[in-house]
Amino acid sequence: MSNLIIELVKVESSNIAAMGYDGPNKCMIVEFKHGGRYRYENVEKELYEAILNADSVGSTFSKMVKSKPQLFPFTKES
């Protein structure tokens, strides 16, 4: 895992506060409004960008990543 500081981008969502991407490690960081921050592995940049630019960020994230923990394992960061 990288020690890089990942810049988070605020998003308009009822559940997600911000997201960021670690390109070298293909990881997406998601900060939820309830305060938890999670790191999702195996995320291609195109998928991250598709979620970030979706009409519904939270719904798209849930359908494409959160519902598939076997493809995108995650760890809680804080």
C-alpha positions as CSV (number, residue, x, y, z in Angstrom):
1,M,0.0,0.0,0.0
2,S,1.2,3.5,-0.9
3,N,1.9,6.2,1.7
4,L,0.7,8.8,-0.8
5,I,-1.8,11.4,0.3
6,I,-4.9,11.0,-1.8
7,E,-6.8,14.2,-2.6
8,L,-10.5,13.8,-2.0
9,V,-13.1,15.5,-4.2
10,K,-16.4,16.6,-2.6
11,V,-19.4,15.0,-4.3
12,E,-23.1,15.7,-4.3
13,S,-24.6,12.7,-2.7
14,S,-26.9,12.0,0.3
15,N,-24.5,9.3,1.6
16,I,-21.0,10.0,0.2
17,A,-19.1,13.2,1.2
18,A,-16.0,12.8,-0.9
19,M,-14.0,10.4,-3.1
20,G,-10.4,10.1,-4.3
21,Y,-8.3,7.9,-6.4
22,D,-4.9,6.3,-6.0
23,G,-3.8,5.5,-9.6
24,P,-0.6,3.6,-8.9
25,N,-2.5,1.2,-6.6
26,K,-5.8,1.2,-8.4
27,C,-7.7,2.1,-5.2
28,M,-10.6,4.4,-4.6
29,I,-11.1,6.2,-1.3
30,V,-14.7,6.9,-0.3
31,E,-15.6,9.1,2.7
32,F,-19.1,8.7,3.8
33,K,-21.2,11.4,5.5
34,H,-21.5,9.3,8.6
35,G,-17.7,9.7,9.0
36,G,-16.3,6.4,7.8
37,R,-13.5,6.4,5.2
38,Y,-13.0,3.2,3.2
39,R,-10.4,2.1,0.6
40,Y,-11.7,-0.1,-2.3
41,E,-9.1,-2.2,-4.2
42,N,-8.9,-3.2,-7.9
43,V,-10.8,0.0,-9.1
44,E,-9.8,1.1,-12.6
45,K,-9.6,4.8,-13.2
46,E,-12.4,4.7,-15.8
47,L,-14.7,3.2,-13.1
48,Y,-13.8,5.8,-10.6
49,E,-14.4,8.6,-13.1
50,A,-17.7,7.0,-14.2
51,I,-18.9,7.0,-10.5
52,L,-17.6,10.6,-9.9
53,N,-19.4,11.9,-13.0
54,A,-22.7,9.9,-12.5
55,D,-26.0,11.6,-12.0
56,S,-26.4,9.7,-8.8
57,V,-22.9,9.2,-7.3
58,G,-24.2,7.1,-4.3
59,S,-26.4,4.8,-6.3
60,T,-23.8,4.2,-9.0
61,F,-21.2,3.5,-6.4
62,S,-23.5,1.0,-4.6
63,K,-24.4,-0.8,-7.9
64,M,-20.9,-0.9,-9.4
65,V,-18.6,-1.3,-6.4
66,K,-20.1,-1.7,-3.0
67,S,-22.4,-4.6,-4.0
68,K,-19.4,-6.5,-5.3
69,P,-16.9,-7.0,-2.4
70,Q,-15.4,-10.1,-4.0
71,L,-14.2,-7.9,-7.0
72,F,-13.5,-4.8,-4.9
73,P,-12.3,-5.8,-1.4
74,F,-12.3,-2.9,1.0
75,T,-10.8,-1.8,4.3
76,K,-11.9,0.8,6.7
77,E,-9.3,3.6,7.0
78,S,-10.9,5.7,9.7
